Amino acid sequence: CLSGLPATAQLVGVSGGVQVYSEGYSQTGLVDNRRPGGVAGLTAQLTLNIGGQLSIPFSAFLSTEQAGFQQPFNHLGISPTWRWAQLHAGYYKNQLDILPSFRRTLTAVQLGVGKEEGWHLWLTGLRAADDTTSVQRPGTATPLENVALSMQFGATIVPRVAKLSGEVALAATNGDRTADSLAFGDLDQLASLVEPFFTPTLSTRVDGAATLDLDLTPGRVFALGVQTRYVGPGYTSAGAIQLERDLLDVTVAPRVTLRRVRGATRVGVRQNNVAGTRISTKNRLLLSASVNAQPFDGATLGLDYTNFG
């Protein structure tokens, strides 16, 4: 920091990290591989902090895979913070090799009390709406309208030993904003209150999702997490890209932390097609493990394995 200023009042600082990685990939049952057998890449996430009040994050992604949906150095954002208030603004660009897409406006609001590490209750609302006039040939794309509401909660059951957290969400989605509107009859007055935020049509789907996490830390060396997650087949949130749906997960995740070595594993089962809307029902074993070692300050070595994802 600058001479004469305490560390807590540092004017400019940089934080973040750089990761270099490699991946191996194989599959059975298909003639052509979906991905290359070997991929190497680099990711960087750096944040410029000014006066403890303004943060400007940058991120970069480089990969030998050369996939069109990956993100190069194209993120710019600021997150000024004052006491309990925080504002996010910035620019994010994706280069997608897909059909023309509509201009989409996203609006989100979050209100809450408490702290993440203790008890808390957060209410979040998200609305996404495509501009139906932004594509010259509407037949090549379908305009979307989506509203998602969630309640996130958490509480400490036993201080420093047991913590419970979770989230319950409900979403309504119009797969086609140009579809015919629904007739509400006697509920027209109620519909008039909803329509400024969401207009139900014949393509509307409503579904829910939920998670529940129990984290146990009986000591400094060993910890255990238990998680259950359900996502309905019709649940859509425009704020979560490529969200998996129609699944039920139950996983157990033990963790071991030593002075310079940390090991974690996750074992569980996943049931797809929970709602029975497709022909087959699949059960999948979920298994992942990671070991991270810090031989000396400033350097970290990691080994990761996953059988799915």
C-alpha positions as CSV (number, residue, x, y, z in Angstrom):
1,C,0.0,0.0,0.0
2,L,1.0,3.6,-0.3
3,S,3.2,5.2,2.3
4,G,1.3,6.7,5.2
5,L,-1.9,4.7,4.6
6,P,-2.9,1.7,6.7
7,A,-3.4,-1.6,5.0
8,T,-7.1,-1.4,5.4
9,A,-7.2,1.9,3.4
10,Q,-5.1,0.7,0.5
11,L,-5.9,2.7,-2.6
12,V,-5.3,0.1,-5.3
13,G,-4.9,-3.7,-5.0
14,V,-5.1,-6.7,-7.3
15,S,-6.3,-10.2,-6.3
16,G,-7.2,-13.4,-8.1
17,G,-5.4,-16.3,-9.7
18,V,-4.3,-18.1,-12.8
19,Q,-4.9,-21.8,-13.4
20,V,-3.3,-24.1,-16.0
21,Y,-5.0,-27.4,-16.6
22,S,-5.2,-30.5,-18.9
23,E,-8.0,-33.0,-19.4
24,G,-8.3,-36.5,-20.8
25,Y,-11.6,-37.7,-22.3
26,S,-12.9,-41.0,-23.5
27,Q,-16.3,-42.6,-24.2
28,T,-18.0,-45.8,-25.2
29,G,-21.0,-46.6,-27.3
30,L,-20.5,-43.9,-29.9
31,V,-18.6,-44.1,-33.2
32,D,-17.3,-40.5,-33.1
33,N,-15.9,-38.8,-30.1
34,R,-17.8,-35.7,-29.0
35,R,-14.6,-34.1,-27.7
36,P,-10.9,-34.4,-28.4
37,G,-9.0,-37.0,-26.3
38,G,-6.7,-34.4,-24.8
39,V,-7.3,-30.7,-24.0
40,A,-5.1,-28.1,-22.3
41,G,-6.0,-24.6,-21.3
42,L,-5.5,-21.6,-19.1
43,T,-8.0,-19.6,-17.1
44,A,-7.4,-16.3,-15.3
45,Q,-9.5,-14.3,-12.9
46,L,-8.2,-11.0,-11.6
47,T,-9.9,-8.3,-9.7
48,L,-8.8,-4.7,-9.4
49,N,-9.8,-3.2,-6.1
50,I,-9.9,0.6,-5.6
51,G,-10.2,2.1,-2.2
52,G,-12.0,-0.9,-0.8
53,Q,-15.2,0.5,-2.5
54,L,-14.9,-0.3,-6.2
55,S,-14.0,-3.7,-7.7
56,I,-13.3,-4.3,-11.4
57,P,-13.2,-8.0,-12.3
58,F,-11.5,-9.4,-15.4
59,S,-11.5,-13.0,-16.7
60,A,-9.8,-14.9,-19.5
61,F,-10.2,-18.3,-21.0
62,L,-7.8,-20.0,-23.4
63,S,-8.2,-23.6,-24.6
64,T,-6.8,-25.9,-27.3
65,E,-10.3,-27.2,-27.8
66,Q,-11.3,-24.1,-29.8
67,A,-15.0,-24.5,-29.0
68,G,-17.1,-21.7,-30.4
69,F,-19.1,-21.2,-27.1
70,Q,-16.0,-20.7,-24.9
71,Q,-15.2,-17.3,-23.5
72,P,-12.1,-15.3,-24.5
73,F,-10.9,-12.2,-22.7
74,N,-14.3,-10.5,-23.0
75,H,-15.6,-9.7,-19.5
76,L,-15.6,-6.3,-18.0
77,G,-17.6,-5.4,-14.9
78,I,-17.7,-3.1,-11.9
79,S,-19.2,-3.8,-8.5
80,P,-19.1,-0.7,-6.3
81,T,-20.0,-1.5,-2.7
82,W,-21.0,0.8,0.1
83,R,-21.9,-0.8,3.4
84,W,-24.7,-3.2,2.7
85,A,-25.5,-2.0,-0.8
86,Q,-23.7,-3.4,-3.9
87,L,-24.3,-2.5,-7.6
88,H,-23.2,-4.8,-10.5
89,A,-22.7,-3.3,-14.0
90,G,-20.6,-4.5,-16.9
91,Y,-20.3,-6.0,-20.3
92,Y,-20.3,-9.7,-21.2
93,K,-20.0,-11.0,-24.7
94,N,-20.6,-14.5,-26.0
95,Q,-19.8,-15.6,-29.5
96,L,-22.3,-18.3,-30.3
97,D,-22.5,-20.4,-33.5
98,I,-26.3,-20.7,-33.5
99,L,-29.4,-19.4,-35.2
100,P,-30.3,-15.7,-34.7
101,S,-31.4,-15.0,-31.2
102,F,-33.7,-12.3,-29.9
103,R,-32.5,-9.3,-27.8
104,R,-33.1,-10.3,-24.2
105,T,-33.6,-8.0,-21.2
106,L,-32.9,-9.4,-17.8
107,T,-34.0,-7.8,-14.6
108,A,-33.2,-9.2,-11.1
109,V,-33.9,-8.1,-7.6
110,Q,-32.6,-9.6,-4.4
111,L,-33.7,-8.8,-0.8
112,G,-32.4,-10.5,2.3
113,V,-31.4,-10.4,5.9
114,G,-28.6,-12.1,7.8
115,K,-25.1,-13.3,6.7
116,E,-24.2,-16.2,4.5
117,E,-21.9,-17.8,7.1
118,G,-24.7,-17.7,9.7
119,W,-28.5,-17.5,9.5
120,H,-30.0,-15.8,6.5
121,L,-33.1,-15.5,4.4
122,W,-32.8,-14.2,0.8
123,L,-35.6,-13.6,-1.7
124,T,-34.7,-13.3,-5.4
125,G,-36.7,-12.5,-8.4
126,L,-35.6,-12.7,-12.0
127,R,-37.4,-11.7,-15.2
128,A,-36.2,-12.3,-18.7
129,A,-38.1,-11.1,-21.8
130,D,-37.1,-11.4,-25.5
131,D,-37.9,-8.5,-27.8
132,T,-40.1,-10.0,-30.5
133,T,-39.1,-7.3,-33.0
134,S,-35.3,-7.8,-32.7
135,V,-35.1,-10.7,-35.2
136,Q,-35.9,-10.0,-38.9
137,R,-36.9,-13.6,-39.6
138,P,-38.9,-14.7,-36.5
139,G,-39.4,-18.2,-37.9
140,T,-35.7,-19.0,-37.2
141,A,-36.0,-18.4,-33.5
142,T,-38.6,-18.4,-30.7
143,P,-39.0,-15.5,-28.3
144,L,-38.8,-16.5,-24.6
145,E,-40.4,-15.0,-21.5
146,N,-39.3,-16.3,-18.0
147,V,-40.0,-15.4,-14.4
148,A,-38.1,-17.2,-11.6
149,L,-38.6,-16.6,-7.9
150,S,-36.5,-18.3,-5.2
151,M,-36.1,-18.3,-1.4
152,Q,-32.7,-19.1,-0.1
153,F,-32.2,-19.8,3.6
154,G,-29.5,-21.0,6.0
155,A,-29.1,-21.5,9.7
156,T,-26.4,-22.7,12.2
157,I,-27.7,-25.7,14.1
158,V,-24.6,-26.1,16.3
159,P,-22.0,-23.3,16.2
160,R,-18.9,-24.2,14.2
161,V,-20.2,-27.8,13.9
162,A,-23.5,-28.1,11.9
163,K,-25.1,-25.8,9.4
164,L,-28.2,-26.3,7.3
165,S,-29.0,-24.4,4.1
166,G,-31.2,-24.7,1.1
167,E,-33.2,-23.0,-1.6
168,V,-36.7,-23.4,-3.0
169,A,-37.6,-21.9,-6.4
170,L,-40.5,-21.6,-8.7
171,A,-40.4,-20.6,-12.4
172,A,-42.9,-19.8,-15.1
173,T,-41.8,-19.9,-18.7
174,N,-43.3,-18.9,-22.0
175,G,-41.5,-20.9,-24.7
176,D,-43.1,-18.7,-27.3
177,R,-44.2,-15.1,-26.4
178,T,-46.2,-14.9,-29.6
179,A,-48.5,-17.8,-28.7
180,D,-52.2,-17.1,-27.9
181,S,-52.8,-15.7,-24.4
182,L,-54.8,-17.7,-21.9
183,A,-58.3,-16.7,-21.0
184,F,-58.8,-16.4,-17.2
185,G,-62.5,-15.8,-17.0
186,D,-63.4,-14.9,-13.4
187,L,-59.8,-14.4,-12.6
188,D,-59.2,-11.5,-15.1
189,Q,-58.6,-9.1,-12.2
190,L,-55.9,-11.3,-10.8
191,A,-54.4,-11.8,-14.3
192,S,-54.2,-8.0,-14.7
193,L,-51.8,-7.8,-11.7
194,V,-49.6,-10.5,-13.1
195,E,-49.4,-9.5,-16.8
196,P,-47.1,-6.5,-16.3
197,F,-44.4,-9.0,-15.3
198,F,-45.5,-12.2,-17.1
199,T,-48.2,-13.0,-19.7
200,P,-49.4,-16.6,-19.5
201,T,-49.9,-18.2,-23.0
202,L,-50.7,-21.6,-24.4
203,S,-46.9,-22.3,-24.2
204,T,-46.5,-21.5,-20.5
205,R,-44.9,-24.1,-18.2
206,V,-44.7,-23.8,-14.4
207,D,-42.4,-26.0,-12.3
208,G,-40.1,-25.9,-9.3
209,A,-36.7,-26.8,-7.9
210,A,-35.2,-27.2,-4.5
211,T,-31.9,-28.0,-2.7
212,L,-31.1,-28.9,0.9
213,D,-27.6,-29.0,2.3
214,L,-26.3,-30.2,5.6
215,D,-22.7,-29.4,6.5
216,L,-21.0,-31.1,9.4
217,T,-17.6,-30.0,10.7
218,P,-16.9,-31.9,14.0
219,G,-13.2,-31.0,13.9
220,R,-10.5,-29.2,11.9
221,V,-9.4,-32.4,10.1
222,F,-12.7,-34.0,9.0
223,A,-15.9,-32.6,7.5
224,L,-19.0,-34.1,5.9
225,G,-21.6,-32.6,3.5
226,V,-24.9,-34.1,2.6
227,Q,-26.9,-32.6,-0.3
228,T,-30.2,-33.3,-2.0
229,R,-31.3,-31.5,-5.2
230,Y,-34.4,-31.7,-7.3
231,V,-35.0,-29.8,-10.6
232,G,-38.4,-30.3,-12.3
233,P,-38.7,-31.1,-16.0
234,G,-40.3,-27.8,-16.7
235,Y,-38.2,-25.6,-14.5
236,T,-36.3,-22.9,-16.4
237,S,-34.3,-19.9,-15.2
238,A,-32.8,-17.6,-17.8
239,G,-30.1,-16.6,-15.4
240,A,-28.7,-20.2,-15.3
241,I,-27.4,-21.2,-18.7
242,Q,-27.5,-24.9,-19.6
243,L,-29.4,-25.8,-16.4
244,E,-30.0,-29.6,-16.1
245,R,-33.6,-30.5,-15.5
246,D,-35.8,-33.5,-14.5
247,L,-33.4,-34.9,-12.0
248,L,-33.0,-35.9,-8.3
249,D,-29.6,-36.0,-6.7
250,V,-28.5,-37.4,-3.3
251,T,-24.8,-37.0,-2.6
252,V,-22.5,-37.4,0.4
253,A,-19.2,-35.5,0.4
254,P,-16.5,-36.2,3.1
255,R,-13.5,-33.8,3.3
256,V,-10.1,-34.1,5.0
257,T,-7.9,-31.1,5.6
258,L,-4.3,-31.4,6.8
259,R,-1.7,-28.7,7.1
260,R,-0.7,-28.6,3.4
261,V,-3.0,-31.3,1.9
262,R,-6.7,-31.3,1.3
263,G,-8.7,-34.2,0.0
264,A,-12.4,-34.3,-0.9
265,T,-14.7,-36.8,-2.5
266,R,-18.3,-36.9,-3.5
267,V,-20.4,-40.0,-3.8
268,G,-24.1,-40.2,-4.7
269,V,-26.8,-41.3,-7.1
270,R,-28.8,-39.4,-9.7
271,Q,-32.2,-40.3,-11.0
272,N,-33.2,-38.8,-14.3
273,N,-36.7,-38.7,-15.7
274,V,-38.2,-38.3,-12.2
275,A,-41.5,-37.0,-13.6
276,G,-41.8,-39.9,-16.0
277,T,-42.2,-37.7,-19.0
278,R,-39.8,-39.7,-21.2
279,I,-39.7,-43.3,-22.2
280,S,-36.8,-44.5,-20.0
281,T,-35.7,-43.8,-16.4
282,K,-32.0,-43.8,-15.7
283,N,-30.1,-44.1,-12.5
284,R,-26.5,-42.9,-12.5
285,L,-23.7,-43.2,-9.9
286,L,-22.0,-39.9,-9.2
287,L,-18.3,-40.1,-8.1
288,S,-15.7,-37.4,-7.9
289,A,-12.5,-37.0,-6.0
290,S,-9.8,-34.3,-5.6
291,V,-6.5,-33.9,-3.8
292,N,-4.8,-30.5,-3.5
293,A,-1.3,-30.0,-2.0
294,Q,0.6,-26.9,-1.3
295,P,4.3,-27.9,-1.2
296,F,5.3,-24.3,-0.4
297,D,3.6,-20.9,-0.2
298,G,2.4,-19.6,-3.5
299,A,2.2,-22.9,-5.3
300,T,-0.6,-25.5,-5.4
301,L,-0.7,-28.9,-7.1
302,G,-4.1,-30.6,-7.7
303,L,-5.4,-33.9,-9.0
304,D,-9.1,-34.3,-9.9
305,Y,-11.3,-37.1,-11.1
306,T,-15.0,-37.3,-12.0
307,N,-17.0,-40.0,-13.7
308,F,-19.7,-37.7,-14.9
309,G,-19.9,-33.9,-15.6
